[in-house]
Amino acid sequence: MIGRLRRLMERVVPGMVRERFARIATHPGRDQRRIGPAVAKELGYDADEIDRLPASVTESFAGVGCPLSLVEIRPGETVLDLGSGAGLDSILAAGKVGPSGRVLGIDFTPEMIERARRNVAAVGLANVTFIDCSIETLPAANETVDVAFCNGLFNLCPDKPRALAEVYRVLKPGGRFAIADVLLEDSVSPEVVARKGAWSD
Ligand SMILES: C[S@@+](CC[C@H](N)C(=O)[O-])C[C@H]1O[C@@H](n2cnc3c(N)ncnc32)[C@H](O)[C@@H]1O
């Protein structure tokens, strides 16, 4: 039963997630959820840093925390932003690694990847690349990444052990990993379960 439910989730959830984040990438103003620059500031991002970025970078921000405040990123390092969305964290991380480092953002919603690429071009960064792929098949060789982080990704992954195993595969020995995410502390009410797409609101 549990195996069957899991297989069903693995088939159905990615399509629903893509649909939802495609909308946030293309029409952020129409979304009722907690997204955008004001939310980023509430979550602990530096207000001046957010205000200095073009609106196209910040208005599709859909994170749930501030992962860059949880992990040290040093000049020259290779950094992986998992579920990079419109690219806000990748762009901020690029400033920390500097021109000798690189940031790779991955996301499985093509509209988010397109928006992130436009955003990086708009701010003129050459050391950030975005790739359309799932966290379950990362486009990086074993033990090549210094720092991996994610912002609001894991709650959306039906197979969390597989996703985690993939992150550990690409991290260098001694590499760092920071997760900002939502956690369930108690049971979910039947009403919330019944509301399609209510997860991670
Ligand atoms: C809550 S949003 C956060 C986006 C971004 N990190 C931010 O802070 O604005 C989660 C992102 O993860 C992506 N995502 C969800 N599941 C994924 C998966 N299995 N593999 C790759 N990306 C995924 C979604 O497309 C979405 O852009």
The ligand as an SDF file (V2000), in Angstrom:
LIG
                    3D

 27 29  0  0  0  0  0  0  0  0999 V2000
    9.6200   26.7850   -3.4490 C   0  0  0  0  0  0  0  0  0  0  0  0
   10.3840   27.0410   -5.0240 S   0  0  0  0  0  0  0  0  0  0  0  0
   11.8380   27.9210   -4.5360 C   0  0  0  0  0  0  0  0  0  0  0  0
   12.6080   28.4700   -5.6960 C   0  0  0  0  0  0  0  0  0  0  0  0
   13.8880   29.2040   -5.2920 C   0  0  0  0  0  0  0  0  0  0  0  0
   14.7640   28.3390   -4.5500 N   0  0  0  0  0  0  0  0  0  0  0  0
   13.5760   30.4480   -4.5160 C   0  0  0  0  0  0  0  0  0  0  0  0
   14.0060   30.5160   -3.3450 O   0  0  0  0  0  0  0  0  0  0  0  0
   12.9050   31.3260   -5.0440 O   0  0  0  0  0  0  0  0  0  0  0  0
   10.9920   25.4070   -5.3750 C   0  0  0  0  0  0  0  0  0  0  0  0
   11.6330   25.2360   -6.7490 C   0  0  0  0  0  0  0  0  0  0  0  0
   12.1030   23.8790   -6.8340 O   0  0  0  0  0  0  0  0  0  0  0  0
   11.8040   23.3510   -8.1060 C   0  0  0  0  0  0  0  0  0  0  0  0
   11.6870   21.9050   -7.9330 N   0  0  0  0  0  0  0  0  0  0  0  0
   10.7290   21.2240   -7.2430 C   0  0  0  0  0  0  0  0  0  0  0  0
   10.9720   19.9090   -7.2720 N   0  0  0  0  0  0  0  0  0  0  0  0
   12.1140   19.7440   -7.9900 C   0  0  0  0  0  0  0  0  0  0  0  0
   12.8930   18.6090   -8.3620 C   0  0  0  0  0  0  0  0  0  0  0  0
   12.5390   17.3660   -8.0090 N   0  0  0  0  0  0  0  0  0  0  0  0
   14.0180   18.8050   -9.0850 N   0  0  0  0  0  0  0  0  0  0  0  0
   14.3810   20.0720   -9.4650 C   0  0  0  0  0  0  0  0  0  0  0  0
   13.6760   21.1810   -9.1400 N   0  0  0  0  0  0  0  0  0  0  0  0
   12.5680   21.0200   -8.4210 C   0  0  0  0  0  0  0  0  0  0  0  0
   10.5240   24.0610   -8.5350 C   0  0  0  0  0  0  0  0  0  0  0  0
   10.4030   24.0770   -9.9430 O   0  0  0  0  0  0  0  0  0  0  0  0
   10.6960   25.4490   -7.9280 C   0  0  0  0  0  0  0  0  0  0  0  0
   11.2740   26.3420   -8.8410 O   0  0  0  0  0  0  0  0  0  0  0  0
  1  2  1  0
  2  3  1  0
  2 10  1  0
  3  4  1  0
  4  5  1  0
  5  6  1  0
  5  7  1  0
  7  8  2  0
  7  9  1  0
 10 11  1  0
 11 12  1  0
 11 26  1  0
 12 13  1  0
 13 14  1  0
 13 24  1  0
 14 15  1  0
 14 23  1  0
 15 16  2  0
 16 17  1  0
 17 18  1  0
 17 23  2  0
 18 19  1  0
 18 20  2  0
 20 21  1  0
 21 22  2  0
 22 23  1  0
 24 25  1  0
 24 26  1  0
 26 27  1  0
M  CHG  2   2   1   9  -1
M  END
$$$$
